[in-house]
Amino acid sequence: MIASNLRFVKSRIDSIKHNQEVQLIAVSKARSSSEIQDAIDAGQLHFGENYLQESLDKITSLKGNNLTWHFIGPIQANKTASIAENFDWVHSVDRLKIAKRLSDQRGADLGHLNILLQINIDREQTKSGLLVENIDEIIIEVNSLPNISLRGFMCIPNPHNSANSFNEMAKLLSKYSYLDSLSMGMSDDLELAIERGATLVRVGTDIFGKRNYN
């Protein structure tokens, strides 16, 4: 099932006219290592995790598969060391303090950690993220940090306003010619996100099926 789901999701991506390279991230939170292995066997190598402790167990058990791990969940300051040591990308950097800690705790032998700034593009009080008007100032600080590489932005839009939100995110990225990554779009709206310039799409349910939390 997972292999056929992956083929279908990739066909959805390919069906959209776009010039940018698009990387599919399989969101594997609450999924077992055996489910992830099924996806690996079907050719998927990029995985996104939300919960640190759960993800560390899977990263350990699946070592040797040449995987790229993306942390996409909320970040607590006391968890940054483990994130910095075990992930290749962090999508959900929502304040300068977190960026500084990730840089300080990233071992130089690991190479730069790719990070995205999470943008609260719809200014929703219930969501984390930086406001657009504060980005210029924060980017200057983030670009001065030695062990991370700022690649672009991430958002979780209001589903009732996603087309406009994706447009605004694309406009934001275009202001910075040296940035190349937009993480936006999930199972329900990946086509729309890709049309608007997404380079990273985060898909869980349409790959692994509905989660069973029991």
N, C-alpha and C positions, 0 to 999 in steps of 0.2 A: 504493500500500500504506500509506504513512504517513498519508494522509488518512483512509482507512477505519479504520486502527488508532486514530487520534485519536477518531473518532466512537464507536468501541466503548468506549474508555476513559471518555469523557465519559458514555456511557450507563450504565456501571457506577457512576460517581459519582452520577448522577441517580437511580439505582435505590435508593439508600440513603436512608432517612428521616433527615434532619438539619435543624437550624435554622440552623446557621452557614453563612456563605459559604465555599465551598471553591475554592481556586485550584490548578489543575493546573500543575505545573512539569514540562516535558519535559526529562529529563536527557540532555544532548547530549554528554557526554564521549565521546571517541573517535569522534565523528560528524563528517562533513564539512559544510562550509558549504552545499553543495547539498542535503544531507539536511535541514538546519535550514530552508533556504529552502522546501523542500516542506512542512514543518510550518507555516511562516509563511503560505504560500499557503492552507493549510487552516484558518487562523484562530488558530493558537497564537502567543502573544506572550511567554510566560514560559519562560525556559530556565535550566537548572541545569548548572554546570560544576564539575569537580573539580580540573582541572590548569591552573595559571595560564598558562603560556606558550602552550599550545594554545588556551586560551580567548581570549587577547588577540588572536590572529590572526583568530579568528572574529568577535569583537566589532567589530574594525576593518572586516572585509570585509562585515559585515551592517549597518553603520551606516545610518541613514535609515529603518529599518523600525519605529521606535518600540517597541523590545523592552525587556523588563525582564530583567536578568541577575542570577541568584542564584549566589553562590559557596557550594558545599556540601561542599567537600573539606577535608582537613587543612590547617592554615595554619602555614607557617613564618614566623618573625618577620621574616626578610629579604625576604618577599614582600608584606608588608602594604601598602606604598605603592601598588603596582600594583593590588591588590585595592580599596583605598580609592578610587582614582581612576576605576576602570572598572566597578564593580558597583553595583547598586541595593540588593541584600540580601546579607547574609552570615549563613549558617545555623550555621556551625561554630566559633563563638567559644568556646573551651574554657578560657581563662584570662584573668585581668584584664590581663596585659601586652599581649595581642593587642588587646583592646578599647581600651586606651589608645593603642596605635600606630595603630589604624584611625582613631580620633578625631583624633589629631595630624596625620595625613597626608591627611585628607579635606578637600579644598578647600571653603572656605565658599561659593563660587559654585555648588557641586554640590548644595547642600542636605544635609540629614541623611542619613546612611547607616543603613538599617534593619538591625538585627542581632538574632540569636537566640542565646541561650546553649545550647551543646550539653550535654546532661545524660547522664551515664553511669547510666542509670536502673536497670540490672541489676548495677551495680558490677562489671563485667567488667574483669579486669586487662589484657586485650588491646585494650580500646577507650579512646579519648579521651573526655573529658567531665568536667564538674563533678559533684560529689556533691550530692545534694539538701540535706544538712544544712549545706552551705556557701553556699547560694544567697542567703539573706537578707543576709549580709555583702557578698557580691560585688555584688548588685543596687544597694546603696546607692552603692558606688563607681562602677559603670557609669552610673547615672543622673546622676552629677555631670559626666560627660564632655560637652563642648560640641557635637561635630559628628556624634554618632551618636544614633540613637533605638532604645532597647531595645523590641522588640515582643513577645517571648515566648521560646519554647524549642523545641529540636529534639532528637530522639533517634533512635538506630538500635538497636532492641530486639533482644534474643536471640529468634530466631524461635520457639523452643520455649516462650516465655513472653510473647509479644507482647500478648495481650489484657490481662494484668495490668499489663504495662509501660505500655500506652496509658492504662489507667485511672489509674495513678500520675501520668502526665504531665498528664492532665486535672485531677487533684486539685491538682497543683502550680500550674498556671496559675490555677486558681480562687482561689488565695491572694492574687493581685495583680490587683485590679479594673481597673487601667489598662493591663494587657497584653492583647493580643487574638489572638496567633498561636501555633499549634502546628504545627510541621513534623514530620510522622510519617506513615508509610505509603508503600509502594512498590508495584511491580507485583503482588506476591503477596498483599499484605495491606491494600490501600487501603480496601476496604469496612469491615474491622474498625477501621481507624484513624479513618475518618470517623464511624462509629457512636460512637466514644469521644471525638470532638471535634476531630479534625484540621482545620485550616484551609488547610494547604499539603500537598499530596501530591506525591511525587517519583517520576516514572515514566519509565523509559528503555526497557527491552527491549520492553514491550508497545506502545510507540509506534514505535520505530525497528527492532525486530527484534533478533535476537542479534548481538552485536558480532563483527567479524572483526578480530582484532589482528595478523594477518599482513601 
